[in-house]
C-alpha cells in the first residue's frame, strides 16, 4: 500500500481545447469542474464565467462544442455542454492525475488535483510534457486533515476553498495585513479580480452556513 498522496497544481500552456482557446479570444476567466469522459472520447463539460465577456458567442460558434446550455446566476453564466475535442485533462487522468478544479485564462489552464505517490507524479508530468507546455507550480503532501475537504464540509467550490486557504496562509486576513490581494492572486496564478470574486463568494457561502442565514438573491440586492 502507498501511504503518500500529493496535492498538485500545474499550469498548462498551449492547450488547444475549446475552453482554452475561448479564453484566448475573450477576457473571460473560466472556472471548470473536472470533465466527465465518455467512452467515445467526447467530454461533458461544466463551467462558469462572468457575464459580458463574449464567451457564449465564441463557444456557440465553435464546431467542436455541442448542446451548449447556459443559465444565469447573478453576474455569472453557468454552462454545460458536450465537447468533441480531445482534452489534455483526459491524458493526465489516464496517467493517474485526479483532477479537482480547472481555471482557464488567456489561453492557459491552472489545474489542481492529487496523485498517489512520486512515481505517478513523474508519469503525469511526462505525459503533460509530451503534449503541451507544462509548469509544476506547487506540490505538497496531502495530510489526513485535508482529506476531509473543507469544501465538502461547507459546500464551497474547490476554487473558493483554495482562495480562502491561500489568503489565510499568506496573512491576507491578519491585522496589519501581511499580503495584498494582488500578491495572493499572483501566488495562485490568477488575476486579482478573479481572486477577489472567489474570495467573496467563498466568504458569503461560509458565513451564510455558519450563521444559518439565507443571503439575498441578486434580485433583492
C-alpha atoms as an extended CHARMM CRD file, in Angstrom:
* protein
*
       221  EXT
         1         1  UNK       CA              0.0000000000        0.0000000000        0.0000000000  PROA      1               0.0000000000
         2         2  UNK       CA              1.2250000000        3.5320000000       -0.8140000000  PROA      2               0.0000000000
         3         3  UNK       CA              0.9080000000        5.9420000000        2.1130000000  PROA      3               0.0000000000
         4         4  UNK       CA              1.7800000000        9.1400000000        0.2230000000  PROA      4               0.0000000000
         5         5  UNK       CA             -0.7710000000       11.3040000000       -1.5870000000  PROA      5               0.0000000000
         6         6  UNK       CA              0.3750000000       14.5660000000       -3.1490000000  PROA      6               0.0000000000
         7         7  UNK       CA             -1.5940000000       17.7250000000       -3.7770000000  PROA      7               0.0000000000
         8         8  UNK       CA             -0.5030000000       19.1140000000       -7.1440000000  PROA      8               0.0000000000
         9         9  UNK       CA             -1.0510000000       22.3360000000       -9.0840000000  PROA      9               0.0000000000
        10        10  UNK       CA              0.1750000000       22.6220000000      -12.6600000000  PROA      10              0.0000000000
        11        11  UNK       CA             -0.1000000000       25.3220000000      -15.3160000000  PROA      11              0.0000000000
        12        12  UNK       CA             -0.7240000000       24.2220000000      -18.8810000000  PROA      12              0.0000000000
        13        13  UNK       CA              0.2150000000       26.3980000000      -21.8620000000  PROA      13              0.0000000000
        14        14  UNK       CA             -0.5260000000       25.6410000000      -25.4940000000  PROA      14              0.0000000000
        15        15  UNK       CA             -3.6510000000       23.5430000000      -24.9720000000  PROA      15              0.0000000000
        16        16  UNK       CA             -5.9710000000       23.7330000000      -27.9810000000  PROA      16              0.0000000000
        17        17  UNK       CA             -9.1650000000       22.6320000000      -26.2080000000  PROA      17              0.0000000000
        18        18  UNK       CA            -12.2850000000       24.7970000000      -26.7280000000  PROA      18              0.0000000000
        19        19  UNK       CA            -12.1850000000       26.4100000000      -23.2660000000  PROA      19              0.0000000000
        20        20  UNK       CA             -8.5160000000       27.3440000000      -23.5340000000  PROA      20              0.0000000000
        21        21  UNK       CA             -8.9820000000       28.8300000000      -27.0000000000  PROA      21              0.0000000000
        22        22  UNK       CA            -12.1380000000       30.6760000000      -25.9120000000  PROA      22              0.0000000000
        23        23  UNK       CA            -10.2180000000       32.4290000000      -23.1080000000  PROA      23              0.0000000000
        24        24  UNK       CA             -7.5080000000       33.3050000000      -25.6000000000  PROA      24              0.0000000000
        25        25  UNK       CA            -10.1380000000       35.0460000000      -27.7460000000  PROA      25              0.0000000000
        26        26  UNK       CA            -12.0030000000       36.7430000000      -24.8520000000  PROA      26              0.0000000000
        27        27  UNK       CA            -11.1640000000       38.3490000000      -21.4820000000  PROA      27              0.0000000000
        28        28  UNK       CA            -13.1110000000       35.6210000000      -19.6500000000  PROA      28              0.0000000000
        29        29  UNK       CA            -11.7280000000       33.6100000000      -16.7520000000  PROA      29              0.0000000000
        30        30  UNK       CA            -13.4230000000       30.2130000000      -16.7720000000  PROA      30              0.0000000000
        31        31  UNK       CA            -13.8380000000       28.1220000000      -13.6150000000  PROA      31              0.0000000000
        32        32  UNK       CA            -14.4590000000       24.4840000000      -14.5960000000  PROA      32              0.0000000000
        33        33  UNK       CA            -15.4190000000       21.3070000000      -12.7830000000  PROA      33              0.0000000000
        34        34  UNK       CA            -13.4800000000       18.1180000000      -13.6150000000  PROA      34              0.0000000000
        35        35  UNK       CA            -14.6510000000       16.9590000000      -17.0690000000  PROA      35              0.0000000000
        36        36  UNK       CA            -16.7050000000       13.8060000000      -17.4620000000  PROA      36              0.0000000000
        37        37  UNK       CA            -15.2860000000       11.4940000000      -20.1230000000  PROA      37              0.0000000000
        38        38  UNK       CA            -17.4680000000        9.3620000000      -22.3890000000  PROA      38              0.0000000000
        39        39  UNK       CA            -16.4870000000        6.0110000000      -23.8530000000  PROA      39              0.0000000000
        40        40  UNK       CA            -16.4770000000        7.5500000000      -27.3540000000  PROA      40              0.0000000000
        41        41  UNK       CA            -13.7350000000       10.0200000000      -26.3400000000  PROA      41              0.0000000000
        42        42  UNK       CA            -16.0060000000       13.0440000000      -26.1220000000  PROA      42              0.0000000000
        43        43  UNK       CA            -16.1880000000       15.1120000000      -22.9470000000  PROA      43              0.0000000000
        44        44  UNK       CA            -19.0360000000       16.5770000000      -20.8890000000  PROA      44              0.0000000000
        45        45  UNK       CA            -18.0750000000       19.9950000000      -19.5180000000  PROA      45              0.0000000000
        46        46  UNK       CA            -19.4410000000       22.0560000000      -16.6150000000  PROA      46              0.0000000000
        47        47  UNK       CA            -18.0370000000       25.5430000000      -16.0900000000  PROA      47              0.0000000000
        48        48  UNK       CA            -18.8590000000       29.1610000000      -15.2780000000  PROA      48              0.0000000000
        49        49  UNK       CA            -17.5990000000       32.6080000000      -16.2460000000  PROA      49              0.0000000000
        50        50  UNK       CA            -18.5270000000       36.2700000000      -15.7280000000  PROA      50              0.0000000000
        51        51  UNK       CA            -21.2220000000       37.6630000000      -17.9840000000  PROA      51              0.0000000000
        52        52  UNK       CA            -20.4550000000       40.2040000000      -20.6860000000  PROA      52              0.0000000000
        53        53  UNK       CA            -17.1670000000       38.7160000000      -21.8990000000  PROA      53              0.0000000000
        54        54  UNK       CA            -18.3570000000       37.3330000000      -25.2450000000  PROA      54              0.0000000000
        55        55  UNK       CA            -17.5790000000       33.7650000000      -24.1480000000  PROA      55              0.0000000000
        56        56  UNK       CA            -21.0270000000       32.4400000000      -25.0670000000  PROA      56              0.0000000000
        57        57  UNK       CA            -20.7630000000       33.6690000000      -28.6370000000  PROA      57              0.0000000000
        58        58  UNK       CA            -17.2770000000       32.1980000000      -29.0960000000  PROA      58              0.0000000000
        59        59  UNK       CA            -18.2940000000       28.7960000000      -27.7520000000  PROA      59              0.0000000000
        60        60  UNK       CA            -21.5500000000       28.8010000000      -29.7020000000  PROA      60              0.0000000000
        61        61  UNK       CA            -19.5570000000       29.3390000000      -32.9030000000  PROA      61              0.0000000000
        62        62  UNK       CA            -17.0750000000       26.5360000000      -32.1440000000  PROA      62              0.0000000000
        63        63  UNK       CA            -17.8920000000       23.4290000000      -34.2110000000  PROA      63              0.0000000000
        64        64  UNK       CA            -16.3440000000       21.2340000000      -31.5220000000  PROA      64              0.0000000000
        65        65  UNK       CA            -18.9860000000       22.2580000000      -28.9720000000  PROA      65              0.0000000000
        66        66  UNK       CA            -22.4180000000       20.5880000000      -28.9750000000  PROA      66              0.0000000000
        67        67  UNK       CA            -25.5590000000       21.1280000000      -26.8910000000  PROA      67              0.0000000000
        68        68  UNK       CA            -24.3180000000       24.3090000000      -25.2370000000  PROA      68              0.0000000000
        69        69  UNK       CA            -26.5930000000       25.2130000000      -22.3240000000  PROA      69              0.0000000000
        70        70  UNK       CA            -26.3470000000       28.4530000000      -20.3400000000  PROA      70              0.0000000000
        71        71  UNK       CA            -28.0600000000       29.6230000000      -17.1740000000  PROA      71              0.0000000000
        72        72  UNK       CA            -27.5220000000       32.9030000000      -15.3270000000  PROA      72              0.0000000000
        73        73  UNK       CA            -26.6650000000       33.3030000000      -11.6490000000  PROA      73              0.0000000000
        74        74  UNK       CA            -26.1430000000       36.8870000000      -10.5520000000  PROA      74              0.0000000000
        75        75  UNK       CA            -23.2980000000       38.2330000000      -12.6600000000  PROA      75              0.0000000000
        76        76  UNK       CA            -22.1160000000       34.8240000000      -13.8700000000  PROA      76              0.0000000000
        77        77  UNK       CA            -23.0880000000       32.3840000000      -16.5840000000  PROA      77              0.0000000000
        78        78  UNK       CA            -23.1470000000       28.6720000000      -15.8020000000  PROA      78              0.0000000000
        79        79  UNK       CA            -22.5940000000       26.3390000000      -18.7510000000  PROA      79              0.0000000000
        80        80  UNK       CA            -22.9670000000       22.6850000000      -19.6480000000  PROA      80              0.0000000000
        81        81  UNK       CA            -22.0300000000       21.2070000000      -22.9940000000  PROA      81              0.0000000000
        82        82  UNK       CA            -20.5070000000       18.3210000000      -24.9120000000  PROA      82              0.0000000000
        83        83  UNK       CA            -17.0260000000       18.7910000000      -26.3600000000  PROA      83              0.0000000000
        84        84  UNK       CA            -15.9390000000       16.7210000000      -29.3390000000  PROA      84              0.0000000000
        85        85  UNK       CA            -12.3010000000       17.6950000000      -28.8540000000  PROA      85              0.0000000000
        86        86  UNK       CA             -9.7190000000       15.5110000000      -27.0520000000  PROA      86              0.0000000000
        87        87  UNK       CA             -8.6620000000       17.1920000000      -23.8200000000  PROA      87              0.0000000000
        88        88  UNK       CA             -5.2260000000       17.2030000000      -22.1600000000  PROA      88              0.0000000000
        89        89  UNK       CA             -7.0380000000       16.5430000000      -18.8900000000  PROA      89              0.0000000000
        90        90  UNK       CA             -8.1170000000       13.2010000000      -20.3250000000  PROA      90              0.0000000000
        91        91  UNK       CA             -4.4670000000       12.2240000000      -20.8140000000  PROA      91              0.0000000000
        92        92  UNK       CA             -3.4910000000       13.4590000000      -17.3500000000  PROA      92              0.0000000000
        93        93  UNK       CA             -6.3320000000       11.4400000000      -15.8480000000  PROA      93              0.0000000000
        94        94  UNK       CA             -5.1690000000        8.3440000000      -17.7170000000  PROA      94              0.0000000000
        95        95  UNK       CA             -1.6950000000        8.9510000000      -16.2350000000  PROA      95              0.0000000000
        96        96  UNK       CA             -3.1220000000        9.0000000000      -12.6880000000  PROA      96              0.0000000000
        97        97  UNK       CA             -3.9560000000       12.6810000000      -12.0230000000  PROA      97              0.0000000000
        98        98  UNK       CA             -7.1870000000       13.0470000000      -10.0110000000  PROA      98              0.0000000000
        99        99  UNK       CA             -8.4130000000       16.4660000000      -11.1570000000  PROA      99              0.0000000000
       100       100  UNK       CA            -10.3250000000       18.6250000000       -8.6770000000  PROA      100             0.0000000000
       101       101  UNK       CA            -10.6050000000       22.0120000000      -10.3900000000  PROA      101             0.0000000000
       102       102  UNK       CA             -9.5270000000       23.8900000000      -13.5160000000  PROA      102             0.0000000000
       103       103  UNK       CA             -9.1670000000       27.6070000000      -14.2180000000  PROA      103             0.0000000000
       104       104  UNK       CA             -8.7580000000       28.7930000000      -17.8200000000  PROA      104             0.0000000000
       105       105  UNK       CA             -7.4370000000       32.2690000000      -18.5700000000  PROA      105             0.0000000000
       106       106  UNK       CA             -5.5660000000       33.8480000000      -21.5020000000  PROA      106             0.0000000000
       107       107  UNK       CA             -5.3760000000       30.5130000000      -23.2930000000  PROA      107             0.0000000000
       108       108  UNK       CA             -3.7380000000       28.6960000000      -20.3880000000  PROA      108             0.0000000000
       109       109  UNK       CA             -5.0770000000       26.4950000000      -17.6120000000  PROA      109             0.0000000000
       110       110  UNK       CA             -4.2490000000       26.0270000000      -13.9480000000  PROA      110             0.0000000000
       111       111  UNK       CA             -5.2270000000       22.5270000000      -12.8690000000  PROA      111             0.0000000000
       112       112  UNK       CA             -5.3310000000       21.3230000000       -9.2750000000  PROA      112             0.0000000000
       113       113  UNK       CA             -5.7180000000       17.7650000000       -8.0760000000  PROA      113             0.0000000000
       114       114  UNK       CA             -3.9560000000       14.8700000000       -6.3950000000  PROA      114             0.0000000000
       115       115  UNK       CA             -1.6750000000       11.9860000000       -7.3280000000  PROA      115             0.0000000000
       116       116  UNK       CA             -0.7790000000        8.9040000000       -5.3170000000  PROA      116             0.0000000000
       117       117  UNK       CA              2.9910000000        8.8480000000       -4.8860000000  PROA      117             0.0000000000
       118       118  UNK       CA              6.0330000000       10.3610000000       -6.5980000000  PROA      118             0.0000000000
       119       119  UNK       CA              6.1060000000        7.7290000000       -9.3530000000  PROA      119             0.0000000000
       120       120  UNK       CA              2.6190000000        8.7120000000      -10.5210000000  PROA      120             0.0000000000
       121       121  UNK       CA              3.5770000000       12.3980000000      -10.3510000000  PROA      121             0.0000000000
       122       122  UNK       CA              6.5340000000       11.7540000000      -12.6590000000  PROA      122             0.0000000000
       123       123  UNK       CA              4.2540000000        9.9110000000      -15.1030000000  PROA      123             0.0000000000
       124       124  UNK       CA              1.7540000000       12.7850000000      -15.0730000000  PROA      124             0.0000000000
       125       125  UNK       CA              4.4480000000       15.3860000000      -15.7180000000  PROA      125             0.0000000000
       126       126  UNK       CA              5.9930000000       13.3060000000      -18.5140000000  PROA      126             0.0000000000
       127       127  UNK       CA              2.5670000000       12.9010000000      -20.1260000000  PROA      127             0.0000000000
       128       128  UNK       CA              1.8630000000       16.6400000000      -19.9830000000  PROA      128             0.0000000000
       129       129  UNK       CA              5.3310000000       17.4750000000      -21.2670000000  PROA      129             0.0000000000
       130       130  UNK       CA              4.8640000000       15.2950000000      -24.3370000000  PROA      130             0.0000000000
       131       131  UNK       CA              1.7580000000       17.1710000000      -25.4690000000  PROA      131             0.0000000000
       132       132  UNK       CA              1.7550000000       20.7970000000      -24.2630000000  PROA      132             0.0000000000
       133       133  UNK       CA              3.8230000000       23.1920000000      -22.2100000000  PROA      133             0.0000000000
       134       134  UNK       CA              3.5440000000       22.4220000000      -18.5080000000  PROA      134             0.0000000000
       135       135  UNK       CA              4.8410000000       24.0980000000      -15.3600000000  PROA      135             0.0000000000
       136       136  UNK       CA              4.6480000000       22.4670000000      -11.9440000000  PROA      136             0.0000000000
       137       137  UNK       CA              3.5190000000       25.3110000000       -9.6960000000  PROA      137             0.0000000000
       138       138  UNK       CA              3.0400000000       23.5930000000       -6.3500000000  PROA      138             0.0000000000
       139       139  UNK       CA              3.2450000000       20.1240000000       -4.8620000000  PROA      139             0.0000000000
       140       140  UNK       CA              2.9190000000       19.0970000000       -1.2180000000  PROA      140             0.0000000000
       141       141  UNK       CA              1.8470000000       16.0890000000        0.8180000000  PROA      141             0.0000000000
       142       142  UNK       CA             -1.8850000000       15.7520000000        1.3900000000  PROA      142             0.0000000000
       143       143  UNK       CA             -2.4510000000       15.3250000000        5.1140000000  PROA      143             0.0000000000
       144       144  UNK       CA             -5.2930000000       13.3560000000        6.6570000000  PROA      144             0.0000000000
       145       145  UNK       CA             -6.9540000000       16.5040000000        7.9820000000  PROA      145             0.0000000000
       146       146  UNK       CA             -7.0780000000       17.9830000000        4.4740000000  PROA      146             0.0000000000
       147       147  UNK       CA             -8.6040000000       14.8190000000        3.0390000000  PROA      147             0.0000000000
       148       148  UNK       CA            -11.8460000000       15.6440000000        4.8370000000  PROA      148             0.0000000000
       149       149  UNK       CA            -12.2350000000       18.5660000000        2.4810000000  PROA      149             0.0000000000
       150       150  UNK       CA            -13.3360000000       21.9510000000        3.8010000000  PROA      150             0.0000000000
       151       151  UNK       CA            -15.2120000000       22.3200000000        0.5230000000  PROA      151             0.0000000000
       152       152  UNK       CA            -17.3340000000       19.2470000000        1.3020000000  PROA      152             0.0000000000
       153       153  UNK       CA            -17.9820000000       20.3770000000        4.8750000000  PROA      153             0.0000000000
       154       154  UNK       CA            -19.0540000000       23.8900000000        3.9340000000  PROA      154             0.0000000000
       155       155  UNK       CA            -20.3340000000       23.4880000000        0.3780000000  PROA      155             0.0000000000
       156       156  UNK       CA            -17.5680000000       25.5380000000       -1.2250000000  PROA      156             0.0000000000
       157       157  UNK       CA            -16.1690000000       25.0660000000       -4.7020000000  PROA      157             0.0000000000
       158       158  UNK       CA            -12.5290000000       23.8750000000       -4.8590000000  PROA      158             0.0000000000
       159       159  UNK       CA            -11.5560000000       27.2890000000       -6.2520000000  PROA      159             0.0000000000
       160       160  UNK       CA            -13.2370000000       29.0890000000       -3.3380000000  PROA      160             0.0000000000
       161       161  UNK       CA            -11.5770000000       26.7730000000       -0.8250000000  PROA      161             0.0000000000
       162       162  UNK       CA             -8.1710000000       27.3510000000       -2.4170000000  PROA      162             0.0000000000
       163       163  UNK       CA             -8.6500000000       31.1410000000       -2.3260000000  PROA      163             0.0000000000
       164       164  UNK       CA             -9.6000000000       31.1380000000        1.3410000000  PROA      164             0.0000000000
       165       165  UNK       CA             -6.8250000000       28.7140000000        2.2900000000  PROA      165             0.0000000000
       166       166  UNK       CA             -4.1410000000       30.6690000000        0.3950000000  PROA      166             0.0000000000
       167       167  UNK       CA             -5.3590000000       34.0020000000        1.7820000000  PROA      167             0.0000000000
       168       168  UNK       CA             -5.1650000000       32.7020000000        5.3570000000  PROA      168             0.0000000000
       169       169  UNK       CA             -1.7420000000       31.0940000000        4.8040000000  PROA      169             0.0000000000
       170       170  UNK       CA             -0.2690000000       34.3260000000        3.3670000000  PROA      170             0.0000000000
       171       171  UNK       CA             -1.7060000000       36.5680000000        6.0950000000  PROA      171             0.0000000000
       172       172  UNK       CA             -4.2890000000       38.3610000000        3.9660000000  PROA      172             0.0000000000
       173       173  UNK       CA             -6.7370000000       38.4830000000        6.8970000000  PROA      173             0.0000000000
       174       174  UNK       CA             -4.2550000000       39.4910000000        9.6080000000  PROA      174             0.0000000000
       175       175  UNK       CA             -4.0860000000       42.9710000000       11.1580000000  PROA      175             0.0000000000
       176       176  UNK       CA             -1.9730000000       44.5240000000        9.8380000000  PROA      176             0.0000000000
       177       177  UNK       CA             -2.3500000000       42.6970000000        6.5400000000  PROA      177             0.0000000000
       178       178  UNK       CA              0.7600000000       40.7160000000        5.5370000000  PROA      178             0.0000000000
       179       179  UNK       CA             -0.1860000000       40.1690000000        1.8870000000  PROA      179             0.0000000000
       180       180  UNK       CA             -2.2190000000       42.1510000000       -0.6280000000  PROA      180             0.0000000000
       181       181  UNK       CA             -4.9300000000       40.7500000000       -2.8770000000  PROA      181             0.0000000000
       182       182  UNK       CA             -2.5650000000       41.1380000000       -5.8250000000  PROA      182             0.0000000000
       183       183  UNK       CA              0.1320000000       39.1020000000       -4.0460000000  PROA      183             0.0000000000
       184       184  UNK       CA             -2.2600000000       36.3000000000       -3.1340000000  PROA      184             0.0000000000
       185       185  UNK       CA             -3.6120000000       36.2440000000       -6.6960000000  PROA      185             0.0000000000
       186       186  UNK       CA             -0.0520000000       36.0330000000       -8.0470000000  PROA      186             0.0000000000
       187       187  UNK       CA              0.6780000000       33.0990000000       -5.7430000000  PROA      187             0.0000000000
       188       188  UNK       CA             -2.3950000000       31.3260000000       -7.1420000000  PROA      188             0.0000000000
       189       189  UNK       CA             -1.5840000000       32.2340000000      -10.7370000000  PROA      189             0.0000000000
       190       190  UNK       CA             -4.8540000000       34.1230000000      -11.3380000000  PROA      190             0.0000000000
       191       191  UNK       CA             -5.8970000000       37.7520000000      -11.7380000000  PROA      191             0.0000000000
       192       192  UNK       CA             -6.6010000000       39.9980000000       -8.7530000000  PROA      192             0.0000000000
       193       193  UNK       CA            -10.2520000000       40.3470000000       -9.7960000000  PROA      193             0.0000000000
       194       194  UNK       CA            -10.6630000000       36.5680000000      -10.0980000000  PROA      194             0.0000000000
       195       195  UNK       CA             -9.1710000000       36.0700000000       -6.6210000000  PROA      195             0.0000000000
       196       196  UNK       CA            -11.4080000000       38.7050000000       -5.0240000000  PROA      196             0.0000000000
       197       197  UNK       CA            -14.5080000000       37.2640000000       -6.6840000000  PROA      197             0.0000000000
       198       198  UNK       CA            -13.6860000000       33.7290000000       -5.4960000000  PROA      198             0.0000000000
       199       199  UNK       CA            -12.8730000000       35.0420000000       -2.0200000000  PROA      199             0.0000000000
       200       200  UNK       CA            -16.1410000000       36.9720000000       -1.6850000000  PROA      200             0.0000000000
       201       201  UNK       CA            -18.2020000000       34.0390000000       -2.9560000000  PROA      201             0.0000000000
       202       202  UNK       CA            -16.4320000000       31.6950000000       -0.5660000000  PROA      202             0.0000000000
       203       203  UNK       CA            -16.8400000000       34.0630000000        2.3900000000  PROA      203             0.0000000000
       204       204  UNK       CA            -20.5220000000       34.5240000000        1.5510000000  PROA      204             0.0000000000
       205       205  UNK       CA            -21.1440000000       30.7670000000        1.3740000000  PROA      205             0.0000000000
       206       206  UNK       CA            -19.1210000000       30.0570000000        4.5160000000  PROA      206             0.0000000000
       207       207  UNK       CA            -20.6700000000       32.7900000000        6.6820000000  PROA      207             0.0000000000
       208       208  UNK       CA            -24.2130000000       32.0690000000        5.4640000000  PROA      208             0.0000000000
       209       209  UNK       CA            -23.8550000000       28.4530000000        6.5970000000  PROA      209             0.0000000000
       210       210  UNK       CA            -22.0470000000       29.3720000000        9.8280000000  PROA      210             0.0000000000
       211       211  UNK       CA            -24.7910000000       31.7900000000       10.9160000000  PROA      211             0.0000000000
       212       212  UNK       CA            -27.6190000000       29.8030000000        9.2780000000  PROA      212             0.0000000000
       213       213  UNK       CA            -28.9200000000       32.7090000000        7.2000000000  PROA      213             0.0000000000
       214       214  UNK       CA            -30.0510000000       32.8740000000        3.6020000000  PROA      214             0.0000000000
       215       215  UNK       CA            -28.2370000000       35.5820000000        1.5880000000  PROA      215             0.0000000000
       216       216  UNK       CA            -30.4280000000       37.8390000000       -0.5640000000  PROA      216             0.0000000000
       217       217  UNK       CA            -30.7500000000       36.8000000000       -4.1700000000  PROA      217             0.0000000000
       218       218  UNK       CA            -29.3020000000       39.1740000000       -6.8050000000  PROA      218             0.0000000000
       219       219  UNK       CA            -32.8230000000       40.4710000000       -7.4970000000  PROA      219             0.0000000000
       220       220  UNK       CA            -33.1910000000       41.5440000000       -3.8430000000  PROA      220             0.0000000000
       221       221  UNK       CA            -29.9020000000       43.3910000000       -3.6100000000  PROA      221             0.0000000000
